[in-house]
Amino acid sequence: MDAERLLLLVEDDEAFARTLARSFERRGYRVLRADSLAQVRELLGAHSPSYAVVDLKLKGEATGLACVRELHAHDEGMLIVVLTGYASIATAVEAVKLGACHYLAKPSNTDDIEAAFGLTEGNADVELTNRCSSIKTLEWERIHEVLAETGFNITEAARRLGMHRRTLARKLDKRRV
C-alpha cells in the first residue's frame, strides 16, 4: 500500500467512523482510526499519515481542534479536513489557523472530503452573499467562538457569556447543526 494514501480518521462515533473508514478503504486509502487526542498521539508515534479527517467535537477533554494542532505539529504537509455537526465561523477560522486545509459541515460524504483534500488554496472567486446575519446566527456564532476558546467547557463558556450554565446547555441541546 502506498504510504501516500495513509489516512487518520479521528471520530468518536463508532458507527460513523466505521462507515467512513470503509468508504475510504474502497477508494484505496489505508485507514487508521482514533477517537481521542491520546490515541492520535499514540498512532503518530508509529505512523505518518498524509491525510486526516477530524471530528470537531470529541467526547472527553480534548476537542478536534487540539487534534488538528497535534497533527499539524507532527507534519505540516498533512492534509487535514475538519468535519463537524457544530459548524461555526469561529471554529472554522481556528481550525484553519491550527493547520486544517478545509472545514466541512455534516452531513458530508467521502466525495466531499476527498475533494476538500484537493482544495489546499483559497478561492478568491467564491460567491459572496448579500444576506445579513440574523441575531440568532450572531448569537450562535458567539457561543461557538467562546466554546472554542474554552475547549468546549460549558461551565466556563457560560461564565464568559454571562449566562447560566443550564441556559447554555439548553441552547446547545436545541440547536443541533
GROMACS elastic network, one bead per residue, 0.5 to 0.9 nm:
[ bonds ]
;  ai    aj funct       b0    kb
    1     4     6  0.85542   500
    1     5     6  0.75923   500
    1     6     6  0.85063   500
    1    28     6  0.83010   500
    1    29     6  0.81952   500
    1    30     6  0.73537   500
    2     5     6  0.56702   500
    2     6     6  0.75285   500
    2    28     6  0.89239   500
    2    29     6  0.84015   500
    2    30     6  0.84999   500
    3     6     6  0.55562   500
    3    30     6  0.83566   500
    3    48     6  0.83275   500
    3    49     6  0.75121   500
    3    50     6  0.77163   500
    4     7     6  0.86348   500
    4    29     6  0.86201   500
    4    49     6  0.74349   500
    4    50     6  0.57528   500
    4    51     6  0.82825   500
    5    28     6  0.70818   500
    5    30     6  0.61901   500
    5    31     6  0.84863   500
    5    49     6  0.76254   500
    5    50     6  0.65998   500
    5    51     6  0.73808   500
    6    29     6  0.57614   500
    6    31     6  0.60572   500
    6    32     6  0.75811   500
    6    47     6  0.87056   500
    6    48     6  0.76992   500
    6    50     6  0.57214   500
    6    51     6  0.63867   500
    6    52     6  0.85506   500
    7    24     6  0.84117   500
    7    29     6  0.64468   500
    7    30     6  0.61031   500
    7    32     6  0.61717   500
    7    33     6  0.85181   500
    7    48     6  0.89697   500
    7    49     6  0.53825   500
    7    50     6  0.62365   500
    7    52     6  0.53125   500
    7    53     6  0.75681   500
    8    30     6  0.85694   500
    8    31     6  0.58355   500
    8    33     6  0.58065   500
    8    34     6  0.73876   500
    8    40     6  0.83295   500
    8    43     6  0.86857   500
    8    49     6  0.61873   500
    8    50     6  0.81864   500
    8    51     6  0.62543   500
    8    53     6  0.63791   500
    8    54     6  0.81501   500
    9    17     6  0.72794   500
    9    20     6  0.84273   500
    9    21     6  0.73508   500
    9    31     6  0.68537   500
    9    32     6  0.60750   500
    9    34     6  0.62095   500
    9    35     6  0.82112   500
    9    51     6  0.85734   500
    9    52     6  0.57320   500
    9    54     6  0.61308   500
    9    55     6  0.83251   500
   10    17     6  0.79978   500
   10    32     6  0.85400   500
   10    33     6  0.59740   500
   10    35     6  0.53233   500
   10    36     6  0.70297   500
   10    37     6  0.84793   500
   10    39     6  0.88442   500
   10    40     6  0.74867   500
   10    52     6  0.74698   500
   10    53     6  0.61041   500
   10    55     6  0.60306   500
   10    58     6  0.86019   500
   10    64     6  0.78324   500
   10    67     6  0.81360   500
   11    14     6  0.73350   500
   11    16     6  0.78011   500
   11    17     6  0.57927   500
   11    33     6  0.74628   500
   11    34     6  0.64204   500
   11    36     6  0.77553   500
   11    53     6  0.80918   500
   11    54     6  0.63748   500
   11    55     6  0.53266   500
   11    56     6  0.85615   500
   11    57     6  0.85856   500
   11    58     6  0.70123   500
   11    64     6  0.87659   500
   12    15     6  0.89139   500
   12    16     6  0.84151   500
   12    17     6  0.72457   500
   12    34     6  0.75209   500
   12    36     6  0.72488   500
   12    55     6  0.78370   500
   12    57     6  0.85653   500
   12    58     6  0.59707   500
   12    59     6  0.67824   500
   13    16     6  0.54813   500
   13    17     6  0.59727   500
   13    18     6  0.85620   500
   13    35     6  0.79700   500
   13    58     6  0.86181   500
   14    17     6  0.51066   500
   14    18     6  0.60576   500
   14    19     6  0.86397   500
   14    35     6  0.85220   500
   15    18     6  0.51984   500
   15    19     6  0.62742   500
   15    20     6  0.86552   500
   16    19     6  0.51619   500
   16    20     6  0.60732   500
   16    21     6  0.84128   500
   17    20     6  0.51960   500
   17    21     6  0.58893   500
   17    22     6  0.85182   500
   17    33     6  0.76799   500
   18    21     6  0.51497   500
   18    22     6  0.62012   500
   18    23     6  0.86554   500
   18    33     6  0.88436   500
   19    22     6  0.52902   500
   19    23     6  0.62850   500
   19    24     6  0.88222   500
   20    23     6  0.50801   500
   20    24     6  0.62986   500
   20    25     6  0.86008   500
   20   109     6  0.80115   500
   20   110     6  0.69961   500
   21    24     6  0.52186   500
   21    25     6  0.60820   500
   21    26     6  0.86596   500
   21    29     6  0.87476   500
   21    30     6  0.86372   500
   21    31     6  0.61076   500
   21    32     6  0.82042   500
   21    33     6  0.79645   500
   22    26     6  0.62009   500
   22    27     6  0.87506   500
   22    31     6  0.83984   500
   23    26     6  0.52664   500
   23    27     6  0.66843   500
   23   110     6  0.67353   500
   24    27     6  0.50345   500
   24    28     6  0.66438   500
   24    29     6  0.55338   500
   24    30     6  0.76739   500
   24    31     6  0.72313   500
   24   110     6  0.69299   500
   24   114     6  0.88655   500
   25    28     6  0.51587   500
   25    30     6  0.58899   500
   25    31     6  0.65975   500
   26    29     6  0.72994   500
   31    49     6  0.89481   500
   32    43     6  0.79549   500
   32    49     6  0.85004   500
   33    39     6  0.84397   500
   33    40     6  0.83627   500
   33    43     6  0.86436   500
   34    37     6  0.78490   500
   34    38     6  0.84739   500
   34    39     6  0.53259   500
   34    40     6  0.58024   500
   34    43     6  0.79223   500
   35    38     6  0.84069   500
   35    39     6  0.65807   500
   35    40     6  0.77287   500
   35    58     6  0.72390   500
   35    59     6  0.81288   500
   36    39     6  0.52901   500
   36    40     6  0.63405   500
   36    41     6  0.88098   500
   36    58     6  0.68709   500
   36    59     6  0.75649   500
   36    60     6  0.76364   500
   36    61     6  0.87174   500
   36    62     6  0.71566   500
   36    63     6  0.82404   500
   36    64     6  0.83979   500
   36    67     6  0.79853   500
   37    41     6  0.62490   500
   37    42     6  0.86226   500
   37    58     6  0.89592   500
   37    61     6  0.86988   500
   37    62     6  0.62403   500
   37    63     6  0.78368   500
   37    64     6  0.79569   500
   37    66     6  0.72163   500
   37    67     6  0.56304   500
   37    70     6  0.81979   500
   38    41     6  0.52179   500
   38    42     6  0.62693   500
   38    43     6  0.87692   500
   38    62     6  0.89101   500
   39    43     6  0.61276   500
   39    44     6  0.85196   500
   40    43     6  0.52324   500
   40    44     6  0.61271   500
   40    45     6  0.87151   500
   40    67     6  0.71052   500
   40    70     6  0.81285   500
   40    71     6  0.79939   500
   41    44     6  0.51380   500
   41    45     6  0.64089   500
   41    67     6  0.86588   500
   41    70     6  0.76262   500
   41    71     6  0.84941   500
   42    45     6  0.53370   500
   42    46     6  0.72807   500
   42    47     6  0.89769   500
   43    46     6  0.55227   500
   43    47     6  0.58636   500
   43    48     6  0.83236   500
   44    47     6  0.50024   500
   44    48     6  0.60679   500
   44    49     6  0.79770   500
   44    71     6  0.80407   500
   44    74     6  0.74873   500
   45    48     6  0.81486   500
   48    74     6  0.81292   500
   48    75     6  0.77772   500
   48    78     6  0.87513   500
   49    52     6  0.71347   500
   49    75     6  0.86112   500
   49    78     6  0.70788   500
   50    75     6  0.83099   500
   50    77     6  0.74450   500
   50    79     6  0.62951   500
   50    80     6  0.85545   500
   51    78     6  0.55348   500
   51    80     6  0.58613   500
   51    81     6  0.81233   500
   51   117     6  0.78100   500
   52    68     6  0.87255   500
   52    71     6  0.81284   500
   52    78     6  0.72619   500
   52    79     6  0.62591   500
   52    81     6  0.62534   500
   52    82     6  0.83316   500
   53    79     6  0.85840   500
   53    80     6  0.58702   500
   53    82     6  0.58618   500
   53    83     6  0.67579   500
   53   113     6  0.79448   500
   54    57     6  0.89233   500
   54    64     6  0.59257   500
   54    65     6  0.83650   500
   54    67     6  0.74015   500
   54    68     6  0.72258   500
   54    80     6  0.72583   500
   54    81     6  0.62375   500
   54    83     6  0.58822   500
   54    84     6  0.82750   500
   55    58     6  0.66814   500
   55    63     6  0.82561   500
   55    64     6  0.55679   500
   55    65     6  0.87059   500
   55    81     6  0.86690   500
   55    82     6  0.58176   500
   55    84     6  0.55367   500
   55    85     6  0.84705   500
   56    63     6  0.60149   500
   56    65     6  0.63321   500
   56    67     6  0.88292   500
   56    82     6  0.63049   500
   56    83     6  0.62547   500
   56    84     6  0.52892   500
   56    85     6  0.80007   500
   56    86     6  0.75813   500
   56    87     6  0.86702   500
   56    91     6  0.84130   500
   56    95     6  0.88146   500
   57    62     6  0.85037   500
   57    63     6  0.54976   500
   57    64     6  0.58522   500
   57    65     6  0.85298   500
   57    84     6  0.70554   500
   57    85     6  0.81783   500
   57    86     6  0.76147   500
   57   152     6  0.81970   500
   58    61     6  0.80695   500
   58    62     6  0.68697   500
   58    63     6  0.54011   500
   58    64     6  0.63109   500
   59    62     6  0.76159   500
   59    63     6  0.77855   500
   60    63     6  0.78815   500
   61   151     6  0.78575   500
   61   152     6  0.84590   500
   61   153     6  0.85752   500
   62    65     6  0.79035   500
   62    66     6  0.60813   500
   62    67     6  0.76093   500
   62   151     6  0.69871   500
   62   152     6  0.84246   500
   63    66     6  0.54511   500
   63    67     6  0.67806   500
   63    68     6  0.89186   500
   63   148     6  0.85603   500
   63   151     6  0.64633   500
   63   152     6  0.72267   500
   64    68     6  0.61624   500
   64    69     6  0.86682   500
   64    82     6  0.76263   500
   64    95     6  0.85747   500
   65    69     6  0.62933   500
   65    70     6  0.86678   500
   65    82     6  0.84120   500
   65    91     6  0.81407   500
   65    94     6  0.75042   500
   65    95     6  0.59701   500
   65    98     6  0.73323   500
   65   148     6  0.82007   500
   65   151     6  0.84309   500
   66    69     6  0.51263   500
   66    70     6  0.62740   500
   66    71     6  0.86720   500
   66    98     6  0.85360   500
   66   151     6  0.84900   500
   67    70     6  0.50181   500
   67    71     6  0.60445   500
   67    72     6  0.84795   500
   68    71     6  0.51135   500
   68    72     6  0.60087   500
   68    73     6  0.84449   500
   68    80     6  0.72196   500
   68    81     6  0.88061   500
   68    82     6  0.80419   500
   68    95     6  0.69903   500
   68    96     6  0.89858   500
   68    98     6  0.63168   500
   68    99     6  0.64058   500
   68   100     6  0.65187   500
   69    72     6  0.52440   500
   69    73     6  0.60963   500
   69    74     6  0.86186   500
   69    95     6  0.83424   500
   69    98     6  0.52522   500
   69    99     6  0.65452   500
   69   100     6  0.85382   500
   70    73     6  0.51447   500
   70    74     6  0.62261   500
   70    75     6  0.88212   500
   70    98     6  0.89402   500
   71    74     6  0.50641   500
   71    75     6  0.63304   500
   71    76     6  0.78540   500
   71    78     6  0.74762   500
   71    80     6  0.80383   500
   71    99     6  0.81452   500
   72    75     6  0.51515   500
   72    77     6  0.75537   500
   72    78     6  0.66670   500
   72    79     6  0.87016   500
   72    80     6  0.80542   500
   72    98     6  0.71931   500
   72    99     6  0.54483   500
   72   100     6  0.77235   500
   73    76     6  0.61882   500
   73    99     6  0.84777   500
   74    78     6  0.84692   500
   75    78     6  0.55154   500
   76    79     6  0.83547   500
   76    99     6  0.73675   500
   78    99     6  0.86404   500
   78   100     6  0.86240   500
   78   101     6  0.87664   500
   79    99     6  0.84515   500
   79   100     6  0.68694   500
   79   101     6  0.59591   500
   79   102     6  0.84316   500
   79   116     6  0.89984   500
   79   117     6  0.60443   500
   79   118     6  0.86906   500
   79   120     6  0.79045   500
   80    99     6  0.71903   500
   80   101     6  0.54925   500
   80   102     6  0.68354   500
   80   103     6  0.86863   500
   80   117     6  0.73630   500
   81    95     6  0.88658   500
   81   100     6  0.56809   500
   81   101     6  0.59572   500
   81   103     6  0.56212   500
   81   104     6  0.72388   500
   81   113     6  0.70373   500
   81   116     6  0.69962   500
   81   117     6  0.70108   500
   82    92     6  0.83161   500
   82    95     6  0.71555   500
   82    96     6  0.89113   500
   82   100     6  0.66758   500
   82   101     6  0.82947   500
   82   102     6  0.63647   500
   82   104     6  0.61166   500
   82   105     6  0.83591   500
   83    86     6  0.89263   500
   83    87     6  0.85252   500
   83   102     6  0.87063   500
   83   103     6  0.60580   500
   83   105     6  0.58102   500
   83   106     6  0.64463   500
   83   107     6  0.86900   500
   83   108     6  0.77134   500
   83   113     6  0.84043   500
   84    87     6  0.58559   500
   84   103     6  0.79072   500
   84   104     6  0.64582   500
   84   105     6  0.50007   500
   84   106     6  0.54381   500
   84   107     6  0.82313   500
   84   108     6  0.89320   500
   84   177     6  0.86235   500
   85   104     6  0.87677   500
   85   105     6  0.57139   500
   85   107     6  0.73516   500
   85   176     6  0.72085   500
   85   177     6  0.51837   500
   86    91     6  0.87170   500
   86   105     6  0.73067   500
   86   106     6  0.81681   500
   86   144     6  0.82010   500
   86   175     6  0.89821   500
   86   176     6  0.70366   500
   86   177     6  0.54036   500
   87    90     6  0.85883   500
   87    91     6  0.70060   500
   87    92     6  0.72110   500
   87   103     6  0.85391   500
   87   104     6  0.77899   500
   87   105     6  0.56365   500
   87   106     6  0.81633   500
   87   141     6  0.89157   500
   87   144     6  0.83292   500
   87   177     6  0.69706   500
   88    91     6  0.54837   500
   88    92     6  0.61453   500
   88    93     6  0.86346   500
   88   105     6  0.88866   500
   88   140     6  0.77799   500
   88   141     6  0.56988   500
   88   142     6  0.88525   500
   88   144     6  0.62839   500
   88   145     6  0.77018   500
   89    92     6  0.50648   500
   89    93     6  0.60993   500
   89    94     6  0.86004   500
   89   141     6  0.64260   500
   89   144     6  0.81712   500
   89   145     6  0.78052   500
   90    93     6  0.52954   500
   90    94     6  0.62681   500
   90    95     6  0.86348   500
   90   141     6  0.66160   500
   90   142     6  0.77493   500
   90   144     6  0.64273   500
   90   146     6  0.84682   500
   90   148     6  0.74180   500
   91    94     6  0.50160   500
   91    95     6  0.59490   500
   91    96     6  0.85849   500
   91   103     6  0.89456   500
   91   141     6  0.89308   500
   91   144     6  0.68815   500
   91   145     6  0.64647   500
   91   147     6  0.88265   500
   91   148     6  0.62274   500
   92    95     6  0.51455   500
   92    96     6  0.63173   500
   92    97     6  0.86016   500
   92   100     6  0.89917   500
   92   102     6  0.83075   500
   92   103     6  0.60275   500
   92   104     6  0.86007   500
   93    96     6  0.53306   500
   93    97     6  0.61290   500
   93    98     6  0.86057   500
   93   103     6  0.89138   500
   94    98     6  0.60427   500
   94    99     6  0.86941   500
   94   100     6  0.88346   500
   94   148     6  0.80631   500
   95    98     6  0.51449   500
   95    99     6  0.64335   500
   95   100     6  0.54645   500
   95   101     6  0.83847   500
   95   102     6  0.81105   500
   95   103     6  0.73155   500
   96    99     6  0.51725   500
   96   101     6  0.61714   500
   96   102     6  0.68304   500
   96   103     6  0.76259   500
   97   100     6  0.72359   500
   99   102     6  0.89986   500
  100   103     6  0.72100   500
  101   116     6  0.76454   500
  101   117     6  0.71495   500
  101   118     6  0.89833   500
  101   119     6  0.73404   500
  101   120     6  0.54560   500
  101   121     6  0.79486   500
  102   113     6  0.87484   500
  102   116     6  0.60049   500
  102   117     6  0.73832   500
  102   119     6  0.73846   500
  102   120     6  0.73666   500
  103   116     6  0.81277   500
  104   107     6  0.83868   500
  104   108     6  0.68654   500
  104   112     6  0.81601   500
  104   113     6  0.76984   500
  104   116     6  0.82445   500
  105   108     6  0.65309   500
  105   177     6  0.83491   500
  106   109     6  0.82527   500
  106   177     6  0.79082   500
  108   111     6  0.80018   500
  108   112     6  0.58805   500
  108   113     6  0.70057   500
  109   112     6  0.53151   500
  109   113     6  0.63777   500
  109   114     6  0.86771   500
  110   113     6  0.50629   500
  110   114     6  0.59434   500
  110   115     6  0.83630   500
  111   114     6  0.52240   500
  111   115     6  0.60223   500
  111   116     6  0.85221   500
  112   115     6  0.51555   500
  112   116     6  0.61638   500
  112   117     6  0.88752   500
  113   117     6  0.64930   500
  114   117     6  0.52087   500
  114   118     6  0.69679   500
  115   118     6  0.53159   500
  115   119     6  0.66844   500
  116   119     6  0.50049   500
  116   120     6  0.74927   500
  117   120     6  0.66251   500
  118   121     6  0.85508   500
  119   122     6  0.73446   500
  119   123     6  0.86471   500
  122   126     6  0.89225   500
  123   126     6  0.57462   500
  124   127     6  0.87361   500
  125   128     6  0.86624   500
  128   131     6  0.89742   500
  129   132     6  0.83155   500
  133   136     6  0.81120   500
  133   137     6  0.59555   500
  133   138     6  0.63959   500
  134   137     6  0.50939   500
  134   138     6  0.62107   500
  134   139     6  0.85462   500
  135   138     6  0.50640   500
  135   139     6  0.60601   500
  135   140     6  0.85341   500
  136   139     6  0.50457   500
  136   140     6  0.61017   500
  136   141     6  0.85919   500
  137   140     6  0.50080   500
  137   141     6  0.61035   500
  137   142     6  0.85766   500
  138   141     6  0.50680   500
  138   142     6  0.61565   500
  138   143     6  0.85881   500
  139   142     6  0.51421   500
  139   143     6  0.61521   500
  139   144     6  0.86749   500
  140   143     6  0.51017   500
  140   144     6  0.62588   500
  140   145     6  0.85727   500
  140   171     6  0.89163   500
  140   175     6  0.89130   500
  141   144     6  0.51786   500
  141   145     6  0.60628   500
  141   146     6  0.86928   500
  142   146     6  0.62371   500
  142   147     6  0.84851   500
  142   161     6  0.85731   500
  143   146     6  0.53109   500
  143   147     6  0.60849   500
  143   148     6  0.86281   500
  143   157     6  0.76950   500
  143   158     6  0.86512   500
  143   161     6  0.75101   500
  143   168     6  0.84464   500
  144   148     6  0.60069   500
  144   149     6  0.84703   500
  144   152     6  0.84827   500
  145   148     6  0.52160   500
  145   149     6  0.62712   500
  145   150     6  0.87852   500
  146   150     6  0.61849   500
  146   151     6  0.85706   500
  146   152     6  0.80741   500
  146   156     6  0.88364   500
  146   157     6  0.56796   500
  146   158     6  0.85904   500
  146   160     6  0.74096   500
  146   161     6  0.75320   500
  147   150     6  0.51809   500
  147   151     6  0.60941   500
  147   153     6  0.64853   500
  147   154     6  0.69496   500
  147   156     6  0.83645   500
  147   157     6  0.55498   500
  147   158     6  0.87057   500
  148   151     6  0.51533   500
  148   152     6  0.56716   500
  148   153     6  0.85187   500
  148   157     6  0.87940   500
  149   152     6  0.75037   500
  149   153     6  0.88730   500
  149   157     6  0.81186   500
  150   153     6  0.54393   500
  150   154     6  0.80015   500
  150   156     6  0.65614   500
  150   157     6  0.61614   500
  151   154     6  0.87629   500
  151   157     6  0.88788   500
  152   155     6  0.89280   500
  152   156     6  0.85249   500
  152   157     6  0.74225   500
  153   156     6  0.55650   500
  153   157     6  0.60510   500
  153   158     6  0.85900   500
  154   157     6  0.50241   500
  154   158     6  0.59579   500
  154   159     6  0.85247   500
  154   165     6  0.66667   500
  154   168     6  0.73135   500
  154   169     6  0.72227   500
  155   158     6  0.52585   500
  155   159     6  0.63327   500
  155   160     6  0.88289   500
  155   164     6  0.83494   500
  155   165     6  0.55277   500
  155   166     6  0.88517   500
  155   168     6  0.86378   500
  156   159     6  0.50464   500
  156   160     6  0.62624   500
  156   161     6  0.85941   500
  156   165     6  0.84039   500
  157   160     6  0.51380   500
  157   161     6  0.60870   500
  157   162     6  0.85261   500
  157   163     6  0.87303   500
  157   165     6  0.81605   500
  157   168     6  0.83235   500
  158   161     6  0.50181   500
  158   162     6  0.60076   500
  158   163     6  0.51691   500
  158   164     6  0.59356   500
  158   165     6  0.51768   500
  158   166     6  0.85335   500
  158   167     6  0.81574   500
  158   168     6  0.61171   500
  158   169     6  0.87205   500
  159   162     6  0.51338   500
  159   163     6  0.62132   500
  159   164     6  0.71936   500
  159   165     6  0.74510   500
  160   163     6  0.78600   500
  161   164     6  0.87300   500
  161   168     6  0.89182   500
  163   166     6  0.84230   500
  163   167     6  0.66059   500
  163   168     6  0.68691   500
  164   167     6  0.52165   500
  164   168     6  0.65323   500
  164   169     6  0.87572   500
  165   168     6  0.52245   500
  165   169     6  0.61685   500
  165   170     6  0.86702   500
  166   170     6  0.60727   500
  166   171     6  0.85742   500
  167   170     6  0.51613   500
  167   171     6  0.62812   500
  167   172     6  0.87147   500
  168   171     6  0.50617   500
  168   172     6  0.62209   500
  168   173     6  0.86181   500
  169   172     6  0.51263   500
  169   173     6  0.61615   500
  169   174     6  0.86633   500
  170   173     6  0.50165   500
  170   174     6  0.61129   500
  170   175     6  0.87166   500
  171   174     6  0.52082   500
  171   175     6  0.63646   500
  172   175     6  0.54653   500
  172   176     6  0.69017   500
  173   176     6  0.64516   500
